[in-house]
Amino acid sequence: MAESRHDAATRPLTAAESAYIERARDTAFVLYEGVRIPHRSCGIAVAETFGLPSRSYQALRKGGITGAGTCGAMRAGEQALGELLGDPDPAGSVTPGLRAAVIWYQDAAARIDRGESPDVICNNLVRPLGDFAGPRRKAFCTNLAAQVAALTAEALCRFGPDHAPPITSVPEESR
């Protein structure tokens, strides 16, 4: 009998799944942080973590370029789930796995620490942190991108096919 959506959402994770989620978190952290390798924007860091082409994720940078939109990392998590779990037929329906994954992801993402922000609009999230290029904002967004990648990985483990996509390997060399 197939696992119900509720069971998938609440079941304990296996050790392999937990390790996969941590690899996703660590990879997105390194990709966004820009210390070991050149910095990626939040949405691109999430996409690259799962080996997805980054081009469309560029529009998520700084909350839709202007800062007035939803956090690019949070949007990237949903978009990645759509790419990985959605029906490849443009006229196809929403797949049951994608529906369950997005419902779970949105609930989990709503619990991410937003600092002083009343919502997930990029400017509202980062404005209290000072200069956009400053260390407080960078640290906040680096951690947020890593949390989103981990939630996306967990949604894939819970609602995706038996094998989640590999996590991108980050080169060990420095900039």
C-alpha positions in Angstrom: 0.0 0.0 0.0 1.3 3.4 -0.9 2.4 5.7 1.9 -0.2 8.4 2.6 0.7 12.1 2.3 0.3 12.5 6.0 2.6 9.5 6.7 5.2 10.9 4.3 5.1 14.3 6.0 5.6 13.0 9.5 7.6 9.8 9.2 11.1 9.7 10.7 13.8 10.3 8.2 16.4 7.6 7.4 20.1 8.2 8.1 20.7 8.4 4.4 17.9 11.0 4.0 19.3 13.1 6.8 22.7 13.0 5.3 21.3 14.1 1.9 19.5 17.0 3.5 22.7 18.1 5.3 24.6 17.9 2.0 22.0 20.2 0.4 22.3 22.6 3.3 26.1 22.7 3.2 26.3 23.0 -0.6 23.8 25.9 -0.7 25.7 27.6 2.1 29.0 27.4 0.3 27.5 28.5 -3.0 25.9 31.6 -1.5 28.6 32.5 1.0 31.2 33.1 -1.7 34.3 32.3 0.3 35.5 29.0 -1.2 34.0 29.7 -4.6 32.5 32.8 -6.3 29.2 33.9 -4.7 25.9 32.8 -6.3 22.6 34.6 -5.7 20.1 32.9 -3.3 17.9 31.4 -6.0 20.9 30.2 -8.1 22.5 28.7 -5.0 19.4 26.6 -4.5 19.1 25.6 -8.1 22.8 24.6 -8.4 22.5 22.6 -5.2 20.2 20.2 -7.1 22.0 20.4 -10.4 19.3 22.6 -12.1 20.1 25.1 -14.8 20.4 28.5 -13.2 19.2 30.8 -15.9 15.6 31.2 -14.8 16.6 31.5 -11.2 18.5 34.8 -12.0 15.1 36.5 -11.9 14.8 35.6 -8.2 17.9 37.5 -7.2 17.1 40.0 -4.4 13.4 39.2 -4.3 12.7 39.5 -8.0 15.5 41.9 -8.8 13.9 44.9 -7.1 13.7 43.6 -3.5 9.9 44.1 -3.6 9.1 40.4 -4.2 9.2 37.3 -2.1 12.6 36.1 -0.9 14.4 34.6 -3.9 15.6 31.6 -2.0 12.1 30.7 -0.8 10.7 31.0 -4.3 13.6 28.9 -5.7 12.7 26.0 -3.4 9.2 25.8 -4.8 10.5 26.3 -8.4 13.1 23.5 -7.9 10.3 21.2 -6.6 8.3 22.0 -9.7 11.2 21.2 -12.0 12.0 17.9 -10.2 8.5 16.6 -9.3 6.3 18.3 -11.9 4.7 16.8 -14.9 7.0 17.3 -17.9 3.9 17.7 -20.1 3.0 21.4 -20.3 -0.7 20.4 -20.5 -0.4 17.9 -17.6 -1.9 18.3 -14.2 -0.1 18.9 -11.0 1.4 15.6 -9.9 0.4 14.3 -6.5 4.0 14.3 -5.4 4.5 17.9 -6.4 1.3 19.0 -4.7 2.2 17.2 -1.4 5.8 18.5 -1.5 4.8 22.1 -2.1 2.1 22.0 0.7 4.7 20.5 3.1 7.4 22.9 1.9 5.3 26.0 2.3 4.3 25.0 5.8 7.9 24.3 6.8 9.2 27.5 5.1 6.7 29.6 7.1 8.6 28.6 10.2 12.0 29.9 9.0 13.3 32.7 11.2 12.5 35.9 9.5 14.2 38.1 12.0 12.2 41.3 12.5 10.3 41.0 9.2 6.5 40.6 9.3 6.6 38.7 5.9 9.0 37.1 3.4 9.4 40.1 1.1 13.1 40.5 0.4 13.4 44.2 1.4 11.5 43.6 4.6 13.7 40.6 5.5 17.0 42.4 5.0 16.3 46.1 5.7 16.8 45.7 9.5 20.2 44.2 8.9 21.8 47.4 7.5 23.8 47.7 4.3 22.8 45.1 1.7 26.4 44.4 1.0 27.2 44.2 4.8 28.2 41.2 6.8 24.9 40.9 8.9 22.7 40.8 5.8 25.1 38.4 4.0 25.2 36.0 7.0 21.4 36.1 7.3 20.8 35.4 3.6 23.6 32.7 3.5 21.8 30.8 6.3 18.4 31.4 4.8 19.5 29.9 1.4 21.0 26.9 3.2 17.8 26.4 5.2 15.7 26.5 2.0 18.0 24.0 0.3 17.6 21.7 3.3 13.8 22.0 3.2 13.7 21.4 -0.5 15.9 18.3 -0.1 13.6 17.1 2.7 10.5 17.6 0.6 12.2 15.6 -2.2 13.0 12.8 0.3 9.4 12.8 1.6 7.4 13.1 -1.6 9.7 12.5 -4.5 10.6 9.3 -6.3 12.7 6.7 -4.6 15.9 8.5 -5.7 16.4 12.2 -5.2 18.7 14.1 -7.6 22.4 14.2 -6.6 23.6 17.2 -4.7 26.2 19.2 -6.6 29.8 18.7 -5.6 31.5 22.0 -4.6 35.1 22.3 -5.6 37.5 22.3 -2.6 39.8 25.0 -4.0 39.5 28.6 -2.9 38.8 31.7 -5.0 
